[in-house]
Amino acid sequence: MGVISRDKNQINCIYANESDFGKQLEGYLKASGKDILMININETMPTPTQWQELATDLNIGIDNFLDFSKIKDIDNNSKFDANDYVTILENNPKAFQGAIIINGEKTAHITAVTEVLKYFEADSANIKHTAHNNAMDSNKTNDKDNFV
């Protein structure tokens, strides 16, 4: 059992609110119809244990959460351990790339707001897709029906 709270009726979103991406997220998440907990790392930074749990759930390294182009004197070729990457995140929250979405046992690291829709398997209006091959009834039911 991990240290991150997980509830299938609530979506936890870890993000940085300074980007356009971060500003759009909440609207997309509300389309799910679930309770939303927005965790802005500029205000509330996850603990090193939570970062490690997220990376483990996603089967990636913590360095994958970073956009190195937003950090001075560090690039993709720099080599650090997991604790160093957490320290870098703590000192450079603007370098956090995308968002982490948690819903029940599902965890996803997204880098485009439209990925939220794929994550919840809904279209942009949160309407389930239906088969387009259902037969349409075009028979008149009374004399006033007029089909062209």
N, CA, C and O atoms as a GROMACS GRO file, in nm:
protein
  592
    1MET      N    1   0.085  -0.119   0.000
    1MET     CA    2   0.000   0.000   0.000
    1MET      C    3   0.088   0.124   0.000
    1MET      O    4   0.182   0.134   0.079
    2GLY      N    5   0.057   0.217  -0.090
    2GLY     CA    6   0.138   0.337  -0.105
    2GLY      C    7   0.096   0.448  -0.012
    2GLY      O    8   0.002   0.435   0.066
    3VAL      N    9   0.168   0.558  -0.022
    3VAL     CA   10   0.140   0.675   0.063
    3VAL      C   11   0.044   0.774  -0.004
    3VAL      O   12  -0.001   0.868   0.060
    4ILE      N   13   0.014   0.753  -0.132
    4ILE     CA   14  -0.075   0.843  -0.204
    4ILE      C   15  -0.218   0.792  -0.192
    4ILE      O   16  -0.246   0.675  -0.216
    5SER      N   17  -0.308   0.882  -0.156
    5SER     CA   18  -0.449   0.849  -0.143
    5SER      C   19  -0.507   0.820  -0.281
    5SER      O   20  -0.486   0.896  -0.376
    6ARG      N   21  -0.581   0.709  -0.290
    6ARG     CA   22  -0.641   0.669  -0.418
    6ARG      C   23  -0.788   0.637  -0.397
    6ARG      O   24  -0.823   0.556  -0.310
    7ASP      N   25  -0.873   0.700  -0.477
    7ASP     CA   26  -1.016   0.680  -0.468
    7ASP      C   27  -1.071   0.681  -0.610
    7ASP      O   28  -1.043   0.774  -0.686
    8LYS      N   29  -1.149   0.579  -0.646
    8LYS     CA   30  -1.200   0.573  -0.784
    8LYS      C   31  -1.302   0.683  -0.813
    8LYS      O   32  -1.334   0.708  -0.930
    9ASN      N   33  -1.354   0.747  -0.709
    9ASN     CA   34  -1.451   0.855  -0.728
    9ASN      C   35  -1.386   0.993  -0.726
    9ASN      O   36  -1.456   1.094  -0.739
   10GLN      N   37  -1.254   0.998  -0.712
   10GLN     CA   38  -1.183   1.126  -0.708
   10GLN      C   39  -1.061   1.120  -0.798
   10GLN      O   40  -0.992   1.018  -0.804
   11ILE      N   41  -1.036   1.228  -0.867
   11ILE     CA   42  -0.918   1.240  -0.950
   11ILE      C   43  -0.820   1.333  -0.880
   11ILE      O   44  -0.855   1.447  -0.847
   12ASN      N   45  -0.700   1.285  -0.858
   12ASN     CA   46  -0.592   1.369  -0.806
   12ASN      C   47  -0.507   1.410  -0.925
   12ASN      O   48  -0.469   1.326  -1.007
   13CYS      N   49  -0.478   1.537  -0.934
   13CYS     CA   50  -0.397   1.588  -1.044
   13CYS      C   51  -0.280   1.666  -0.986
   13CYS      O   52  -0.298   1.766  -0.916
   14ILE      N   53  -0.160   1.620  -1.015
   14ILE     CA   54  -0.038   1.689  -0.973
   14ILE      C   55   0.013   1.765  -1.094
   14ILE      O   56   0.040   1.706  -1.199
   15TYR      N   57   0.027   1.896  -1.080
   15TYR     CA   58   0.060   1.981  -1.193
   15TYR      C   59   0.129   2.108  -1.144
   15TYR      O   60   0.135   2.134  -1.024
   16ALA      N   61   0.179   2.187  -1.238
   16ALA     CA   62   0.232   2.320  -1.208
   16ALA      C   63   0.142   2.421  -1.280
   16ALA      O   64   0.122   2.411  -1.401
   17ASN      N   65   0.089   2.516  -1.206
   17ASN     CA   66  -0.013   2.606  -1.264
   17ASN      C   67   0.041   2.720  -1.348
   17ASN      O   68  -0.038   2.798  -1.400
   18GLU      N   69   0.170   2.733  -1.363
   18GLU     CA   70   0.226   2.847  -1.435
   18GLU      C   71   0.214   2.836  -1.587
   18GLU      O   72   0.224   2.937  -1.658
   19SER      N   73   0.193   2.717  -1.637
   19SER     CA   74   0.186   2.700  -1.783
   19SER      C   75   0.042   2.705  -1.831
   19SER      O   76  -0.052   2.689  -1.753
   20ASP      N   77   0.024   2.728  -1.961
   20ASP     CA   78  -0.109   2.722  -2.022
   20ASP      C   79  -0.168   2.583  -2.002
   20ASP      O   80  -0.288   2.568  -1.977
   21PHE      N   81  -0.083   2.483  -2.013
   21PHE     CA   82  -0.124   2.344  -1.992
   21PHE      C   83  -0.189   2.329  -1.854
   21PHE      O   84  -0.298   2.274  -1.842
   22GLY      N   85  -0.122   2.377  -1.752
   22GLY     CA   86  -0.173   2.366  -1.616
   22GLY      C   87  -0.304   2.441  -1.597
   22GLY      O   88  -0.390   2.398  -1.520
   23LYS      N   89  -0.319   2.554  -1.665
   23LYS     CA   90  -0.440   2.635  -1.651
   23LYS      C   91  -0.561   2.569  -1.719
   23LYS      O   92  -0.674   2.595  -1.679
   24GLN      N   93  -0.539   2.486  -1.818
   24GLN     CA   94  -0.648   2.421  -1.890
   24GLN      C   95  -0.694   2.290  -1.828
   24GLN      O   96  -0.806   2.244  -1.851
   25LEU      N   97  -0.608   2.229  -1.749
   25LEU     CA   98  -0.634   2.095  -1.698
   25LEU      C   99  -0.765   2.078  -1.622
   25LEU      O  100  -0.839   1.984  -1.648
   26GLU      N  101  -0.793   2.168  -1.530
   26GLU     CA  102  -0.908   2.150  -1.443
   26GLU      C  103  -1.038   2.138  -1.524
   26GLU      O  104  -1.124   2.056  -1.491
   27GLY      N  105  -1.052   2.219  -1.627
   27GLY     CA  106  -1.172   2.212  -1.710
   27GLY      C  107  -1.187   2.076  -1.776
   27GLY      O  108  -1.297   2.022  -1.782
   28TYR      N  109  -1.079   2.023  -1.826
   28TYR     CA  110  -1.083   1.891  -1.888
   28TYR      C  111  -1.117   1.783  -1.786
   28TYR      O  112  -1.193   1.691  -1.814
   29LEU      N  113  -1.059   1.795  -1.666
   29LEU     CA  114  -1.083   1.694  -1.563
   29LEU      C  115  -1.228   1.697  -1.514
   29LEU      O  116  -1.284   1.592  -1.479
   30LYS      N  117  -1.289   1.814  -1.510
   30LYS     CA  118  -1.428   1.825  -1.465
   30LYS      C  119  -1.523   1.747  -1.555
   30LYS      O  120  -1.630   1.706  -1.512
   31ALA      N  121  -1.484   1.728  -1.680
   31ALA     CA  122  -1.567   1.652  -1.774
   31ALA      C  123  -1.587   1.508  -1.728
   31ALA      O  124  -1.680   1.441  -1.774
   32SER      N  125  -1.502   1.459  -1.639
   32SER     CA  126  -1.515   1.322  -1.590
   32SER      C  127  -1.634   1.305  -1.497
   32SER      O  128  -1.682   1.193  -1.478
   33GLY      N  129  -1.683   1.415  -1.439
   33GLY     CA  130  -1.794   1.408  -1.344
   33GLY      C  131  -1.754   1.360  -1.206
   33GLY      O  132  -1.840   1.334  -1.122
   34LYS      N  133  -1.624   1.348  -1.180
   34LYS     CA  134  -1.575   1.302  -1.050
   34LYS      C  135  -1.525   1.420  -0.969
   34LYS      O  136  -1.504   1.530  -1.021
   35ASP      N  137  -1.505   1.396  -0.839
   35ASP     CA  138  -1.443   1.498  -0.754
   35ASP      C  139  -1.299   1.517  -0.802
   35ASP      O  140  -1.233   1.421  -0.842
   36ILE      N  141  -1.252   1.640  -0.798
   36ILE     CA  142  -1.118   1.673  -0.846
   36ILE      C  143  -1.036   1.733  -0.733
   36ILE      O  144  -1.083   1.822  -0.662
   37LEU      N  145  -0.913   1.684  -0.715
   37LEU     CA  146  -0.818   1.743  -0.621
   37LEU      C  147  -0.698   1.789  -0.703
   37LEU      O  148  -0.619   1.706  -0.750
   38MET      N  149  -0.684   1.920  -0.720
   38MET     CA  150  -0.574   1.977  -0.795
   38MET      C  151  -0.460   2.006  -0.699
   38MET      O  152  -0.476   2.082  -0.603
   39ILE      N  153  -0.344   1.947  -0.723
   39ILE     CA  154  -0.227   1.966  -0.638
   39ILE      C  155  -0.123   2.042  -0.718
   39ILE      O  156  -0.053   1.986  -0.802
   40ASN      N  157  -0.115   2.172  -0.692
   40ASN     CA  158  -0.023   2.260  -0.762
   40ASN      C  159   0.112   2.252  -0.692
   40ASN      O  160   0.124   2.291  -0.575
   41ILE      N  161   0.215   2.201  -0.762
   41ILE     CA  162   0.345   2.182  -0.695
   41ILE      C  163   0.413   2.315  -0.662
   41ILE      O  164   0.511   2.316  -0.588
   42ASN      N  165   0.362   2.425  -0.715
   42ASN     CA  166   0.416   2.556  -0.676
   42ASN      C  167   0.371   2.593  -0.535
   42ASN      O  168   0.431   2.680  -0.471
   43GLU      N  169   0.266   2.528  -0.486
   43GLU     CA  170   0.214   2.554  -0.352
   43GLU      C  171   0.236   2.435  -0.258
   43GLU      O  172   0.270   2.454  -0.141
   44THR      N  173   0.215   2.315  -0.308
   44THR     CA  174   0.229   2.194  -0.227
   44THR      C  175   0.313   2.093  -0.303
   44THR      O  176   0.266   2.031  -0.399
   45MET      N  177   0.435   2.077  -0.262
   45MET     CA  178   0.527   1.986  -0.329
   45MET      C  179   0.510   1.845  -0.271
   45MET      O  180   0.516   1.828  -0.149
   46PRO      N  181   0.489   1.743  -0.356
   46PRO     CA  182   0.487   1.606  -0.305
   46PRO      C  183   0.618   1.572  -0.235
   46PRO      O  184   0.722   1.630  -0.266
   47THR      N  185   0.612   1.480  -0.144
   47THR     CA  186   0.732   1.437  -0.071
   47THR      C  187   0.819   1.350  -0.162
   47THR      O  188   0.771   1.299  -0.263
   48PRO      N  189   0.946   1.333  -0.128
   48PRO     CA  190   1.030   1.243  -0.207
   48PRO      C  191   0.971   1.102  -0.218
   48PRO      O  192   0.982   1.037  -0.322
   49THR      N  193   0.909   1.054  -0.110
   49THR     CA  194   0.847   0.922  -0.113
   49THR      C  195   0.731   0.918  -0.212
   49THR      O  196   0.714   0.819  -0.283
   50GLN      N  197   0.652   1.026  -0.218
   50GLN     CA  198   0.541   1.032  -0.313
   50GLN      C  199   0.592   1.038  -0.458
   50GLN      O  200   0.536   0.972  -0.545
   51TRP      N  201   0.698   1.115  -0.483
   51TRP     CA  202   0.755   1.120  -0.618
   51TRP      C  203   0.802   0.981  -0.659
   51TRP      O  204   0.779   0.937  -0.772
   52GLN      N  205   0.867   0.911  -0.567
   52GLN     CA  206   0.918   0.778  -0.597
   52GLN      C  207   0.802   0.681  -0.625
   52GLN      O  208   0.811   0.600  -0.717
   53GLU      N  209   0.696   0.691  -0.547
   53GLU     CA  210   0.579   0.605  -0.570
   53GLU      C  211   0.518   0.631  -0.707
   53GLU      O  212   0.483   0.537  -0.778
   54LEU      N  213   0.507   0.757  -0.744
   54LEU     CA  214   0.452   0.793  -0.876
   54LEU      C  215   0.539   0.737  -0.988
   54LEU      O  216   0.488   0.680  -1.085
   55ALA      N  217   0.669   0.754  -0.976
   55ALA     CA  218   0.760   0.702  -1.078
   55ALA      C  219   0.751   0.550  -1.088
   55ALA      O  220   0.754   0.495  -1.197
   56THR      N  221   0.741   0.483  -0.974
   56THR     CA  222   0.728   0.338  -0.973
   56THR      C  223   0.597   0.295  -1.038
   56THR      O  224   0.595   0.202  -1.118
   57ASP      N  225   0.486   0.362  -1.003
   57ASP     CA  226   0.355   0.330  -1.063
   57ASP      C  227   0.359   0.344  -1.215
   57ASP      O  228   0.297   0.265  -1.287
   58LEU      N  229   0.432   0.443  -1.262
   58LEU     CA  230   0.439   0.470  -1.406
   58LEU      C  231   0.551   0.394  -1.475
   58LEU      O  232   0.562   0.396  -1.598
   59ASN      N  233   0.633   0.326  -1.396
   59ASN     CA  234   0.746   0.249  -1.447
   59ASN      C  235   0.844   0.336  -1.527
   59ASN      O  236   0.894   0.296  -1.632
   60ILE      N  237   0.870   0.456  -1.472
   60ILE     CA  238   0.965   0.549  -1.534
   60ILE      C  239   1.054   0.608  -1.425
   60ILE      O  240   1.026   0.592  -1.306
   61GLY      N  241   1.159   0.676  -1.464
   61GLY     CA  242   1.244   0.746  -1.369
   61GLY      C  243   1.190   0.885  -1.341
   61GLY      O  244   1.117   0.941  -1.422
   62ILE      N  245   1.224   0.940  -1.227
   62ILE     CA  246   1.177   1.074  -1.188
   62ILE      C  247   1.225   1.178  -1.289
   62ILE      O  248   1.158   1.280  -1.308
   63ASP      N  249   1.339   1.155  -1.353
   63ASP     CA  250   1.389   1.249  -1.453
   63ASP      C  251   1.291   1.270  -1.568
   63ASP      O  252   1.296   1.372  -1.636
   64ASN      N  253   1.201   1.173  -1.592
   64ASN     CA  254   1.101   1.187  -1.699
   64ASN      C  255   0.996   1.294  -1.668
   64ASN      O  256   0.923   1.335  -1.758
   65PHE      N  257   0.989   1.340  -1.544
   65PHE     CA  258   0.896   1.446  -1.507
   65PHE      C  259   0.952   1.584  -1.536
   65PHE      O  260   0.881   1.684  -1.524
   66LEU      N  261   1.079   1.591  -1.574
   66LEU     CA  262   1.148   1.719  -1.591
   66LEU      C  263   1.164   1.762  -1.736
   66LEU      O  264   1.192   1.680  -1.823
   67ASP      N  265   1.146   1.891  -1.759
   67ASP     CA  266   1.179   1.953  -1.887
   67ASP      C  267   1.312   2.025  -1.864
   67ASP      O  268   1.315   2.135  -1.809
   68PHE      N  269   1.420   1.961  -1.905
   68PHE     CA  270   1.554   2.012  -1.876
   68PHE      C  271   1.582   2.147  -1.941
   68PHE      O  272   1.672   2.219  -1.897
   69SER      N  273   1.508   2.182  -2.045
   69SER     CA  274   1.532   2.310  -2.112
   69SER      C  275   1.494   2.427  -2.021
   69SER      O  276   1.532   2.541  -2.048
   70LYS      N  277   1.422   2.400  -1.914
   70LYS     CA  278   1.379   2.506  -1.822
   70LYS      C  279   1.467   2.515  -1.698
   70LYS      O  280   1.434   2.585  -1.602
   71ILE      N  281   1.580   2.443  -1.700
   71ILE     CA  282   1.670   2.442  -1.584
   71ILE      C  283   1.808   2.485  -1.629
   71ILE      O  284   1.865   2.427  -1.722
   72LYS      N  285   1.862   2.586  -1.563
   72LYS     CA  286   1.996   2.634  -1.597
   72LYS      C  287   2.102   2.529  -1.557
   72LYS      O  288   2.090   2.463  -1.454
   73ASP      N  289   2.203   2.517  -1.641
   73ASP     CA  290   2.321   2.434  -1.615
   73ASP      C  291   2.293   2.285  -1.601
   73ASP      O  292   2.377   2.211  -1.550
   74ILE      N  293   2.177   2.240  -1.645
   74ILE     CA  294   2.146   2.097  -1.644
   74ILE      C  295   2.084   2.064  -1.778
   74ILE      O  296   2.003   2.141  -1.830
   75ASP      N  297   2.121   1.950  -1.835
   75ASP     CA  298   2.059   1.908  -1.960
   75ASP      C  299   2.026   1.759  -1.955
   75ASP      O  300   2.048   1.693  -1.854
   76ASN      N  301   1.972   1.709  -2.063
   76ASN     CA  302   1.931   1.568  -2.068
   76ASN      C  303   2.045   1.471  -2.045
   76ASN      O  304   2.022   1.358  -2.004
   77ASN      N  305   2.167   1.514  -2.071
   77ASN     CA  306   2.283   1.425  -2.056
   77ASN      C  307   2.336   1.423  -1.913
   77ASN      O  308   2.422   1.340  -1.881
   78SER      N  309   2.287   1.511  -1.827
   78SER     CA  310   2.331   1.512  -1.688
   78SER      C  311   2.281   1.386  -1.619
   78SER      O  312   2.169   1.341  -1.644
   79LYS      N  313   2.364   1.329  -1.534
   79LYS     CA  314   2.328   1.205  -1.464
   79LYS      C  315   2.320   1.231  -1.314
   79LYS      O  316   2.416   1.275  -1.251
   80PHE      N  317   2.201   1.202  -1.259
   80PHE     CA  318   2.178   1.217  -1.116
   80PHE      C  319   2.103   1.094  -1.067
   80PHE      O  320   2.054   1.015  -1.148
   81ASP      N  321   2.094   1.078  -0.935
   81ASP     CA  322   2.012   0.970  -0.883
   81ASP      C  323   1.872   1.024  -0.854
   81ASP      O  324   1.848   1.144  -0.867
   82ALA      N  325   1.780   0.936  -0.814
   82ALA     CA  326   1.639   0.973  -0.793
   82ALA      C  327   1.626   1.086  -0.692
   82ALA      O  328   1.544   1.176  -0.710
   83ASN      N  329   1.705   1.082  -0.584
   83ASN     CA  330   1.697   1.188  -0.482
   83ASN      C  331   1.740   1.322  -0.538
   83ASN      O  332   1.683   1.426  -0.503
   84ASP      N  333   1.840   1.321  -0.625
   84ASP     CA  334   1.884   1.447  -0.689
   84ASP      C  335   1.774   1.505  -0.777
   84ASP      O  336   1.752   1.626  -0.778
   85TYR      N  337   1.706   1.418  -0.852
   85TYR     CA  338   1.598   1.466  -0.937
   85TYR      C  339   1.483   1.524  -0.855
   85TYR      O  340   1.421   1.622  -0.897
   86VAL      N  341   1.454   1.466  -0.740
   86VAL     CA  342   1.351   1.522  -0.653
   86VAL      C  343   1.394   1.660  -0.605
   86VAL      O  344   1.312   1.753  -0.603
   87THR      N  345   1.520   1.675  -0.567
   87THR     CA  346   1.571   1.805  -0.524
   87THR      C  347   1.561   1.907  -0.637
   87THR      O  348   1.525   2.023  -0.614
   88ILE      N  349   1.593   1.864  -0.758
   88ILE     CA  350   1.582   1.953  -0.873
   88ILE      C  351   1.437   1.997  -0.892
   88ILE      O  352   1.411   2.115  -0.916
   89LEU      N  353   1.342   1.904  -0.880
   89LEU     CA  354   1.199   1.939  -0.890
   89LEU      C  355   1.158   2.037  -0.782
   89LEU      O  356   1.088   2.134  -0.808
   90GLU      N  357   1.203   2.012  -0.659
   90GLU     CA  358   1.168   2.101  -0.548
   90GLU      C  359   1.219   2.242  -0.571
   90GLU      O  360   1.152   2.339  -0.536
   91ASN      N  361   1.337   2.255  -0.631
   91ASN     CA  362   1.397   2.386  -0.655
   91ASN      C  363   1.356   2.448  -0.788
   91ASN      O  364   1.380   2.567  -0.810
   92ASN      N  365   1.296   2.370  -0.876
   92ASN     CA  366   1.257   2.418  -1.009
   92ASN      C  367   1.119   2.364  -1.047
   92ASN      O  368   1.108   2.290  -1.145
   93PRO      N  369   1.014   2.399  -0.973
   93PRO     CA  370   0.883   2.344  -1.007
   93PRO      C  371   0.836   2.381  -1.147
   93PRO      O  372   0.754   2.311  -1.206
   94LYS      N  373   0.888   2.492  -1.202
   94LYS     CA  374   0.850   2.531  -1.339
   94LYS      C  375   0.900   2.429  -1.442
   94LYS      O  376   0.852   2.428  -1.555
   95ALA      N  377   0.995   2.346  -1.404
   95ALA     CA  378   1.049   2.245  -1.496
   95ALA      C  379   0.966   2.117  -1.498
   95ALA      O  380   0.994   2.026  -1.575
   96PHE      N  381   0.863   2.110  -1.412
   96PHE     CA  382   0.778   1.991  -1.412
   96PHE      C  383   0.704   1.984  -1.544
   96PHE      O  384   0.640   2.080  -1.587
   97GLN      N  385   0.714   1.871  -1.608
   97GLN     CA  386   0.660   1.851  -1.741
   97GLN      C  387   0.525   1.781  -1.735
   97GLN      O  388   0.516   1.669  -1.684
   98GLY      N  389   0.422   1.844  -1.787
   98GLY     CA  390   0.291   1.781  -1.793
   98GLY      C  391   0.219   1.777  -1.661
   98GLY      O  392   0.226   1.871  -1.582
   99ALA      N  393   0.150   1.667  -1.638
   99ALA     CA  394   0.074   1.647  -1.513
   99ALA      C  395   0.065   1.498  -1.486
   99ALA      O  396   0.078   1.416  -1.576
  100ILE      N  397   0.042   1.466  -1.361
  100ILE     CA  398   0.020   1.327  -1.322
  100ILE      C  399  -0.124   1.318  -1.276
  100ILE      O  400  -0.166   1.392  -1.187
  101ILE      N  401  -0.198   1.227  -1.335
  101ILE     CA  402  -0.339   1.206  -1.305
  101ILE      C  403  -0.352   1.073  -1.232
  101ILE      O  404  -0.302   0.970  -1.279
  102ILE      N  405  -0.421   1.075  -1.119
  102ILE     CA  406  -0.442   0.954  -1.039
  102ILE      C  407  -0.592   0.938  -1.016
  102ILE      O  408  -0.659   1.029  -0.969
  103ASN      N  409  -0.642   0.820  -1.050
  103ASN     CA  410  -0.782   0.788  -1.025
  103ASN      C  411  -0.790   0.641  -0.987
  103ASN      O  412  -0.769   0.553  -1.071
  104GLY      N  413  -0.819   0.614  -0.860
  104GLY     CA  414  -0.819   0.477  -0.813
  104GLY      C  415  -0.681   0.416  -0.832
  104GLY      O  416  -0.581   0.472  -0.787
  105GLU      N  417  -0.676   0.303  -0.898
  105GLU     CA  418  -0.546   0.237  -0.923
  105GLU      C  419  -0.479   0.284  -1.051
  105GLU      O  420  -0.366   0.243  -1.080
  106LYS      N  421  -0.546   0.370  -1.129
  106LYS     CA  422  -0.489   0.421  -1.254
  106LYS      C  423  -0.400   0.542  -1.224
  106LYS      O  424  -0.437   0.630  -1.146
  107THR      N  425  -0.285   0.544  -1.287
  107THR     CA  426  -0.196   0.659  -1.279
  107THR      C  427  -0.144   0.685  -1.420
  107THR      O  428  -0.104   0.592  -1.490
  108ALA      N  429  -0.144   0.812  -1.461
  108ALA     CA  430  -0.094   0.847  -1.594
  108ALA      C  431  -0.014   0.977  -1.586
  108ALA      O  432  -0.051   1.069  -1.514
  109HIS      N  433   0.093   0.982  -1.662
  109HIS     CA  434   0.171   1.106  -1.679
  109HIS      C  435   0.135   1.157  -1.817
  109HIS      O  436   0.167   1.094  -1.918
  110ILE      N  437   0.068   1.272  -1.822
  110ILE     CA  438   0.025   1.328  -1.950
  110ILE      C  439   0.104   1.455  -1.979
  110ILE      O  440   0.145   1.527  -1.888
  111THR      N  441   0.123   1.482  -2.107
  111THR     CA  442   0.196   1.603  -2.146
  111THR      C  443   0.114   1.691  -2.239
  111THR      O  444   0.163   1.795  -2.285
  112ALA      N  445  -0.010   1.652  -2.268
  112ALA     CA  446  -0.103   1.733  -2.347
  112ALA      C  447  -0.240   1.720  -2.284
  112ALA      O  448  -0.281   1.610  -2.246
  113VAL      N  449  -0.313   1.831  -2.273
  113VAL     CA  450  -0.442   1.827  -2.205
  113VAL      C  451  -0.540   1.732  -2.272
  113VAL      O  452  -0.624   1.674  -2.204
  114THR      N  453  -0.531   1.715  -2.402
  114THR     CA  454  -0.623   1.625  -2.471
  114THR      C  455  -0.601   1.479  -2.431
  114THR      O  456  -0.690   1.396  -2.452
  115GLU      N  457  -0.486   1.446  -2.376
  115GLU     CA  458  -0.460   1.311  -2.328
  115GLU      C  459  -0.552   1.275  -2.212
  115GLU      O  460  -0.576   1.157  -2.187
  116VAL      N  461  -0.605   1.375  -2.143
  116VAL     CA  462  -0.699   1.350  -2.033
  116VAL      C  463  -0.820   1.276  -2.088
  116VAL      O  464  -0.873   1.186  -2.022
  117LEU      N  465  -0.865   1.313  -2.207
  117LEU     CA  466  -0.984   1.250  -2.266
  117LEU      C  467  -0.959   1.102  -2.295
  117LEU      O  468  -1.046   1.019  -2.272
  118LYS      N  469  -0.840   1.069  -2.346
  118LYS     CA  470  -0.807   0.928  -2.370
  118LYS      C  471  -0.800   0.851  -2.240
  118LYS      O  472  -0.840   0.735  -2.232
  119TYR      N  473  -0.748   0.916  -2.138
  119TYR     CA  474  -0.733   0.853  -2.008
  119TYR      C  475  -0.868   0.810  -1.951
  119TYR      O  476  -0.877   0.706  -1.886
  120PHE      N  477  -0.973   0.889  -1.976
  120PHE     CA  478  -1.106   0.857  -1.926
  120PHE      C  479  -1.195   0.794  -2.030
  120PHE      O  480  -1.312   0.768  -2.004
  121GLU      N  481  -1.140   0.768  -2.152
  121GLU     CA  482  -1.213   0.703  -2.259
  121GLU      C  483  -1.345   0.774  -2.289
  121GLU      O  484  -1.449   0.710  -2.302
  122ALA      N  485  -1.338   0.906  -2.300
  122ALA     CA  486  -1.456   0.985  -2.334
  122ALA      C  487  -1.419   1.081  -2.445
  122ALA      O  488  -1.302   1.115  -2.462
  123ASP      N  489  -1.520   1.125  -2.521
  123ASP     CA  490  -1.491   1.227  -2.621
  123ASP      C  491  -1.498   1.364  -2.553
  123ASP      O  492  -1.516   1.371  -2.432
  124SER      N  493  -1.485   1.470  -2.628
  124SER     CA  494  -1.473   1.603  -2.569
  124SER      C  495  -1.597   1.646  -2.492
  124SER      O  496  -1.588   1.737  -2.410
  125ALA      N  497  -1.711   1.586  -2.517
  125ALA     CA  498  -1.832   1.622  -2.444
  125ALA      C  499  -1.864   1.519  -2.336
  125ALA      O  500  -1.971   1.524  -2.275
  126ASN      N  501  -1.772   1.425  -2.313
  126ASN     CA  502  -1.790   1.318  -2.216
  126ASN      C  503  -1.916   1.235  -2.248
  126ASN      O  504  -1.989   1.193  -2.159
  127ILE      N  505  -1.938   1.213  -2.377
  127ILE     CA  506  -2.050   1.132  -2.423
  127ILE      C  507  -1.993   1.002  -2.476
  127ILE      O  508  -1.900   1.003  -2.556
  128LYS      N  509  -2.047   0.892  -2.433
  128LYS     CA  510  -2.001   0.762  -2.480
  128LYS      C  511  -2.030   0.750  -2.630
  128LYS      O  512  -2.136   0.790  -2.677
  129HIS      N  513  -1.935   0.695  -2.703
  129HIS     CA  514  -1.953   0.676  -2.846
  129HIS      C  515  -2.052   0.562  -2.869
  129HIS      O  516  -2.049   0.461  -2.798
  130THR      N  517  -2.138   0.578  -2.968
  130THR     CA  518  -2.233   0.474  -3.003
  130THR      C  519  -2.207   0.427  -3.145
  130THR      O  520  -2.145   0.499  -3.225
  131ALA      N  521  -2.252   0.309  -3.176
  131ALA     CA  522  -2.234   0.256  -3.311
  131ALA      C  523  -2.320   0.338  -3.408
  131ALA      O  524  -2.434   0.372  -3.378
  132HIS      N  525  -2.263   0.369  -3.523
  132HIS     CA  526  -2.335   0.450  -3.621
  132HIS      C  527  -2.412   0.362  -3.720
  132HIS      O  528  -2.473   0.412  -3.815
  133ASN      N  529  -2.409   0.233  -3.696
  133ASN     CA  530  -2.477   0.145  -3.790
  133ASN      C  531  -2.614   0.100  -3.739
  133ASN      O  532  -2.672   0.007  -3.795
  134ASN      N  533  -2.665   0.163  -3.634
  134ASN     CA  534  -2.799   0.129  -3.588
  134ASN      C  535  -2.900   0.171  -3.695
  134ASN      O  536  -2.891   0.281  -3.750
  135ALA      N  537  -2.994   0.083  -3.723
  135ALA     CA  538  -3.095   0.112  -3.826
  135ALA      C  539  -3.187   0.224  -3.779
  135ALA      O  540  -3.230   0.226  -3.663
  136MET      N  541  -3.216   0.316  -3.869
  136MET     CA  542  -3.303   0.427  -3.836
  136MET      C  543  -3.444   0.395  -3.884
  136MET      O  544  -3.462   0.347  -3.996
  137ASP      N  545  -3.542   0.421  -3.801
  137ASP     CA  546  -3.682   0.395  -3.837
  137ASP      C  547  -3.734   0.514  -3.917
  137ASP      O  548  -3.751   0.623  -3.862
  138SER      N  549  -3.760   0.493  -4.044
  138SER     CA  550  -3.809   0.602  -4.129
  138SER      C  551  -3.952   0.575  -4.177
  138SER      O  552  -3.998   0.634  -4.276
  139ASN      N  553  -4.021   0.488  -4.108
  139ASN     CA  554  -4.160   0.458  -4.143
  139ASN      C  555  -4.252   0.562  -4.081
  139ASN      O  556  -4.230   0.607  -3.969
  140LYS      N  557  -4.356   0.599  -4.156
  140LYS     CA  558  -4.453   0.694  -4.104
  140LYS      C  559  -4.535   0.626  -3.993
  140LYS      O  560  -4.576   0.511  -4.006
  141THR      N  561  -4.557   0.699  -3.886
  141THR     CA  562  -4.640   0.649  -3.778
  141THR      C  563  -4.780   0.709  -3.781
  141THR      O  564  -4.872   0.658  -3.717
  142ASN      N  565  -4.797   0.820  -3.856
  142ASN     CA  566  -4.929   0.880  -3.877
  142ASN      C  567  -4.922   0.963  -4.006
  142ASN      O  568  -4.816   0.975  -4.067
  143ASP      N  569  -5.034   1.020  -4.046
  143ASP     CA  570  -5.039   1.096  -4.172
  143ASP      C  571  -4.966   1.229  -4.166
  143ASP      O  572  -4.935   1.288  -4.270
  144LYS      N  573  -4.937   1.278  -4.044
  144LYS     CA  574  -4.868   1.407  -4.030
  144LYS      C  575  -4.716   1.394  -4.046
  144LYS      O  576  -4.648   1.493  -4.071
  145ASP      N  577  -4.663   1.272  -4.031
  145ASP     CA  578  -4.518   1.252  -4.049
  145ASP      C  579  -4.483   1.277  -4.196
  145ASP      O  580  -4.552   1.229  -4.286
  146ASN      N  581  -4.376   1.351  -4.219
  146ASN     CA  582  -4.335   1.383  -4.353
  146ASN      C  583  -4.184   1.370  -4.361
  146ASN      O  584  -4.110   1.456  -4.314
  147PHE      N  585  -4.138   1.261  -4.421
  147PHE     CA  586  -3.995   1.238  -4.433
  147PHE      C  587  -3.950   1.274  -4.574
  147PHE      O  588  -4.018   1.240  -4.671
  148VAL      N  589  -3.840   1.340  -4.586
  148VAL     CA  590  -3.788   1.377  -4.716
  148VAL      C  591  -3.685   1.276  -4.759
  148VAL      O  592  -3.627   1.289  -4.867
   0.00000   0.00000   0.00000
